[in-house]
Amino acid sequence: MNDESGAAQARSDENDAASHRLVSDYYGKVLKSSADLQTSACCTAAAMPAHLAVLLNDIHSEVRDRFYGCGSPIPTALEGATVLDLGCGTGRDCYLLSKLVGADGRVLGVDMTEEQLAVAHRHRDWHAEKFGYANVEFYQGYIEDLKTAGIADGTVDVVISNCVMNLSPAKPKVYSEIFRVLKPGGELYFSDVFADRRVPVELARDPVMLGECLGGAMYIEEFRRVMARVGCLDARVCQSSRIELHNADIARKSGNIGFYSMTVRAFKLDLEDRCEDYGQVAYYLGTCPSHPHGFELDDHHRFDTGKPMLVCGNTVDMLKQTRYAPHFRVVGDRQVHYGLFDCGTPNVAQTSEAGAKSGCC
């Protein structure tokens, strides 16, 4: 490394460290509860599905009160799985997952904020006694460097994150680490804030904008490119909603930037970069826990139990080469190719007043 590139790397490291300090101070010292948040980027438990909301009754009140997520990124079919929660904070989602993976599963939480993790650790024995088993582990570290936290290659079934990716100053590293630790066929399922254009540097460095999950919001087209570089050619949007900026000062700073709270699903699979038609049909068997009548793969794939649905090759792989395989029956193979699948939905990079849409099928 020459002197010029070395200096550039040093400046990058210094900026990353400064960003980490801003975020850690905001969530560790400025915010005392979710009531202190100034935007709707972090949703309330009212948005949580009923089968998950009922589990909140088993979560300690201090853990619940200091939750700052922006959705409910907890998928189904988790019994016995190893799940990693990036930016776990006080551990609310980790303890929800503890119930869902069961005694044979494992939940790992990683966070850099000491004050948040102190709350999580403080109630670990309380939850273990309440649940009847202990399967949650917490690690202090950076989501850009999961190896240092001790997460080995190909050891995780599911990675979740709840409104944390935007806080990272090195997002490509985060996604690279995620796909390193996922097993083949493993799933990334996360909620985060995205922007319909690149956020100016001055906003990205604003402590309040950053802490409120807006300053670090990733331009959705850049997200698509980063995912492609780590080998994921087909990320699906599951839910999306425009964030309302009720704080006048934040709205003034944001100008015409559109911010969206989105839940995204992606798999560690060798997928095609376009939806291809092989004439395959999928049936949902109605067997996923708490989903007897239907299964939503993404925002335009709802499988009603027992009803056939024509699907593209990528969707077939998502159903048959992952932990969802026991819950689906697929008819047809790839012996005959019929060209591009007739999608008719916007690209993942496009947004509207209704939010961003997936570009697949």
C-alpha distance (Angstrom), angle and dihedral (degrees) to the residues before:
residue distance angle dihedral
M1 . . .
N2 3.82 . .
D3 3.80 124.6 .
E4 3.82 93.9 -98.6
S5 3.81 95.7 50.3
G6 3.79 89.9 42.1
A7 3.79 90.9 54.7
A8 3.79 91.1 47.4
Q9 3.80 90.5 52.0
A10 3.80 90.5 48.7
R11 3.82 90.6 52.4
S12 3.80 90.3 48.5
D13 3.80 91.7 50.2
E14 3.81 90.3 47.9
N15 3.83 91.6 51.1
D16 3.81 91.1 47.8
A17 3.80 90.8 50.7
A18 3.81 91.3 49.1
S19 3.79 90.8 50.6
H20 3.80 91.2 49.4
R21 3.82 90.1 51.6
L22 3.81 92.3 50.6
V23 3.80 92.4 50.3
S24 3.79 94.3 43.4
D25 3.81 92.1 50.4
Y26 3.82 92.5 47.1
Y27 3.80 94.9 51.0
G28 3.78 97.0 32.4
K29 3.81 101.4 41.5
V30 3.83 113.3 8.7
L31 3.81 100.0 46.8
K32 3.78 115.4 60.5
S33 3.81 96.6 170.4
S34 3.81 139.4 -7.2
A35 3.82 87.8 -90.8
D36 3.81 88.4 73.5
L37 3.81 93.3 64.8
Q38 3.82 114.9 110.9
T39 3.83 102.0 -155.2
S40 3.80 139.7 42.3
A41 3.81 91.4 -112.2
C42 3.78 88.6 107.0
C43 3.77 109.0 59.2
T44 3.77 126.0 -149.2
A45 3.78 128.3 -116.8
A46 3.81 87.6 -97.6
A47 3.80 87.4 82.8
M48 3.79 92.4 55.1
P49 3.83 119.0 105.7
A50 3.79 113.7 -102.4
H51 3.82 94.9 -114.3
L52 3.81 89.4 57.1
A53 3.80 97.8 37.6
V54 3.79 91.1 60.1
L55 3.81 89.0 58.4
L56 3.80 90.1 61.7
N57 3.80 87.3 77.9
D58 3.80 87.1 71.2
I59 3.81 94.5 51.8
H60 3.80 120.2 93.6
S61 3.83 112.3 -104.3
E62 3.82 95.1 -124.5
V63 3.81 90.3 54.4
R64 3.81 90.8 50.0
D65 3.80 95.0 46.5
R66 3.80 93.9 54.6
F67 3.79 95.8 50.9
Y68 3.82 115.7 123.5
G69 3.82 104.6 176.0
C70 3.82 128.9 137.5
G71 3.79 103.1 -140.4
S72 3.76 143.4 -14.2
P73 3.81 107.0 -79.0
I74 3.79 98.2 175.8
P75 3.80 114.4 122.0
T76 3.79 127.4 -160.0
A77 3.83 133.3 -105.4
L78 3.81 95.6 51.9
E79 3.81 102.0 140.1
G80 3.82 108.7 136.7
A81 3.82 93.6 -0.1
T82 3.80 129.4 136.6
V83 3.81 107.5 -125.9
L84 3.80 127.6 -172.0
D85 3.83 120.0 -156.4
L86 3.81 112.6 -159.2
G87 3.79 113.4 -150.4
C88 3.78 91.4 8.8
G89 3.81 94.5 176.4
T90 3.79 111.3 -175.8
G91 3.80 90.7 -5.7
R92 3.80 103.1 -106.5
D93 3.78 95.5 140.2
C94 3.81 91.0 39.4
Y95 3.79 90.6 58.5
L96 3.80 91.5 45.4
L97 3.80 87.8 51.7
S98 3.80 90.3 47.9
K99 3.79 88.8 65.3
L100 3.81 92.6 45.4
V101 3.82 99.6 48.0
G102 3.79 91.2 44.3
A103 3.79 130.9 -157.3
D104 3.81 92.0 -44.1
G105 3.81 94.1 51.4
R106 3.77 131.9 78.0
V107 3.81 132.6 -140.5
L108 3.81 123.2 -160.3
G109 3.79 121.9 -168.5
V110 3.81 123.8 -165.9
D111 3.81 124.7 -171.4
M112 3.80 136.0 152.2
T113 3.81 98.0 -148.9
E114 3.79 113.2 96.1
E115 3.81 95.1 -161.9
Q116 3.80 92.5 53.2
L117 3.79 94.0 47.3
A118 3.80 90.6 48.4
V119 3.81 88.4 63.8
A120 3.81 91.3 46.7
H121 3.81 93.2 50.3
R122 3.80 92.6 43.8
H123 3.81 91.9 63.3
R124 3.80 100.0 36.6
D125 3.81 95.0 100.7
W126 3.81 90.1 42.9
H127 3.81 91.0 58.4
A128 3.80 93.4 41.9
E129 3.79 90.1 55.6
K130 3.80 92.2 45.8
F131 3.82 94.2 48.0
G132 3.80 96.5 38.8
Y133 3.82 94.6 -124.9
A134 3.82 139.5 57.7
N135 3.80 116.4 -131.8
V136 3.83 104.3 142.2
E137 3.81 126.2 101.0
F138 3.81 126.7 -177.9
Y139 3.80 127.1 -155.0
Q140 3.79 129.6 -171.6
G141 3.78 109.2 -137.5
Y142 3.78 147.3 97.0
I143 3.78 123.0 -69.6
E144 3.81 87.9 -138.8
D145 3.82 89.3 63.5
L146 3.79 110.4 39.6
K147 3.79 91.5 154.8
T148 3.80 90.7 68.3
A149 3.80 88.0 50.1
G150 3.80 87.4 57.1
I151 3.82 101.8 -106.5
A152 3.81 107.0 145.4
D153 3.81 128.5 -149.0
G154 3.79 116.9 -78.1
T155 3.80 97.2 -0.8
V156 3.82 103.0 116.8
D157 3.81 128.1 80.7
V158 3.81 97.7 -168.2
V159 3.80 134.0 15.8
I160 3.79 118.5 -161.9
S161 3.78 132.1 179.7
N162 3.77 130.2 -178.6
C163 3.80 113.8 -150.6
V164 3.81 94.8 -40.8
M165 3.82 108.1 106.1
N166 3.82 90.9 75.4
L167 3.80 89.6 59.4
S168 3.79 92.8 61.2
P169 3.81 117.3 98.4
A170 3.83 89.8 -155.6
K171 3.79 106.5 45.9
P172 3.83 97.7 163.0
K173 3.81 88.1 59.0
V174 3.80 90.4 52.1
Y175 3.81 93.8 53.4
S176 3.78 91.3 44.2
E177 3.80 90.1 53.0
I178 3.80 91.6 47.8
F179 3.77 93.2 55.3
R180 3.81 90.1 44.5
V181 3.81 93.9 57.5
L182 3.82 96.9 39.4
K183 3.77 118.9 97.0
P184 3.83 117.3 -125.1
G185 3.80 104.8 -77.3
G186 3.81 90.5 19.8
E187 3.78 120.8 144.5
L188 3.79 135.6 -125.5
Y189 3.82 109.6 -158.3
F190 3.79 115.9 172.1
S191 3.79 146.9 150.1
D192 3.77 120.8 -138.1
V193 3.79 146.1 146.4
F194 3.81 119.4 -94.8
A195 3.79 132.7 -178.2
D196 3.80 131.2 -139.5
R197 3.83 90.1 -134.0
R198 3.79 138.4 16.8
V199 3.82 112.6 -69.2
P200 3.85 112.4 -125.9
V201 3.80 116.7 -109.2
E202 3.81 93.4 -116.2
L203 3.81 90.7 58.9
A204 3.79 92.3 44.7
R205 3.82 88.3 57.5
D206 3.80 95.9 44.6
P207 3.86 106.4 111.0
V208 3.82 95.3 -143.1
M209 3.81 94.9 42.5
L210 3.79 89.9 48.4
G211 3.79 94.6 44.5
E212 3.80 91.6 48.1
C213 3.84 88.5 56.9
L214 3.81 94.0 -112.1
G215 3.81 105.5 95.3
G216 3.78 92.4 58.7
A217 3.81 97.0 41.0
M218 3.78 109.8 138.2
Y219 3.80 120.8 -125.3
I220 3.78 101.9 -113.3
E221 3.80 94.3 -132.4
E222 3.81 89.3 54.5
F223 3.79 88.5 50.9
R224 3.81 89.2 56.6
R225 3.81 90.7 51.6
V226 3.80 93.8 47.8
M227 3.79 91.7 49.6
A228 3.80 90.4 50.5
R229 3.81 90.1 52.6
V230 3.81 91.4 55.1
G231 3.79 90.1 49.3
C232 3.81 101.5 -97.7
L233 3.81 108.6 125.4
D234 3.79 98.3 168.5
A235 3.82 119.1 45.2
R236 3.80 114.0 169.4
V237 3.80 127.8 -144.7
C238 3.80 110.8 -136.3
Q239 3.80 101.1 178.3
S240 3.80 135.2 1.3
S241 3.79 136.1 -179.7
R242 3.79 134.4 171.8
I243 3.80 113.4 -110.9
E244 3.78 113.2 -125.1
L245 3.80 113.3 -140.6
H246 3.79 103.9 -148.4
N247 3.80 93.8 165.1
A248 3.81 105.3 91.3
D249 3.80 95.5 -149.5
I250 3.81 93.1 50.2
A251 3.81 90.9 46.4
R252 3.81 90.2 51.4
K253 3.79 92.1 50.8
S254 3.79 92.5 46.8
G255 3.80 95.6 53.3
N256 3.82 111.0 175.7
I257 3.79 96.9 -14.4
G258 3.79 111.8 127.1
F259 3.80 113.9 -143.4
Y260 3.80 122.0 -162.3
S261 3.77 132.8 -168.3
M262 3.80 104.4 -142.9
T263 3.79 137.2 178.0
V264 3.80 112.1 -147.2
R265 3.81 132.7 -169.6
A266 3.81 124.8 -159.9
F267 3.79 134.8 164.5
K268 3.79 135.5 -149.7
L269 3.79 93.2 -118.1
D270 3.78 136.9 127.2
L271 3.80 96.2 -111.0
E272 3.79 132.5 169.8
D273 3.80 119.3 -106.9
R274 3.81 91.9 -125.4
C275 3.78 132.9 40.2
E276 3.81 106.5 -98.9
D277 3.81 125.1 -164.0
Y278 3.81 118.8 -131.1
G279 3.79 96.1 158.7
Q280 3.80 93.0 -106.7
V281 3.79 124.2 158.3
A282 3.82 126.7 -157.8
Y283 3.81 129.9 -156.6
Y284 3.80 123.7 -163.8
L285 3.81 111.0 -141.0
G286 3.80 96.4 -154.1
T287 3.80 93.1 -121.3
C288 3.83 104.8 119.3
P289 3.82 110.9 111.3
S290 3.83 112.8 -93.1
H291 3.83 91.0 2.8
P292 3.81 105.6 89.0
H293 3.81 97.0 143.8
G294 3.79 103.6 39.6
F295 3.79 148.3 -12.5
E296 3.81 126.0 -135.1
L297 3.77 112.6 -151.0
D298 3.80 92.6 175.4
D299 3.80 141.0 -27.4
H300 3.82 93.5 -63.7
H301 3.80 103.3 29.5
R302 3.79 112.1 77.6
F303 3.78 111.5 159.8
D304 3.80 111.8 -156.2
T305 3.78 110.6 -150.2
G306 3.78 110.9 -89.9
K307 3.81 95.2 -1.0
P308 3.83 117.1 122.1
M309 3.80 118.3 -123.0
L310 3.79 126.2 -170.5
V311 3.82 106.8 -129.9
C312 3.79 139.8 -179.2
G313 3.79 124.3 -110.8
N314 3.81 93.8 -101.1
T315 3.79 91.7 54.5
V316 3.79 90.1 50.5
D317 3.81 89.8 54.2
M318 3.82 90.8 49.4
L319 3.79 89.2 54.4
K320 3.80 100.5 39.4
Q321 3.82 105.7 33.2
T322 3.80 96.9 48.8
R323 3.80 137.9 61.6
Y324 3.84 87.3 -81.3
A325 3.81 91.7 71.7
P326 3.83 96.3 98.5
H327 3.80 89.8 56.1
F328 3.82 98.3 56.4
R329 3.79 140.3 57.3
V330 3.79 117.3 -153.1
V331 3.80 123.3 -163.7
G332 3.80 118.8 -157.1
D333 3.79 137.7 25.9
R334 3.80 137.0 -133.6
Q335 3.77 98.7 -89.8
V336 3.82 92.1 110.8
H337 3.82 123.5 41.8
Y338 3.80 120.1 -156.6
G339 3.81 98.4 -174.1
L340 3.79 127.7 -109.8
F341 3.76 117.0 -2.6
D342 3.81 111.5 -109.6
C343 3.79 97.5 -110.9
G344 3.78 110.0 161.5
T345 3.82 93.8 180.0
P346 3.83 125.9 114.0
N347 3.78 123.2 -95.6
V348 3.80 117.0 -94.4
A349 3.81 88.5 -108.7
Q350 3.79 93.9 59.4
T351 3.78 121.9 92.0
S352 3.77 135.9 -174.4
E353 3.76 137.8 174.7
A354 3.80 86.3 -78.8
G355 3.80 91.2 53.9
A356 3.77 137.6 -108.5
K357 3.80 121.9 -35.5
S358 3.74 133.0 -151.8
G359 3.78 119.5 -108.0
C360 3.77 97.3 -139.1
C361 3.78 128.9 97.0
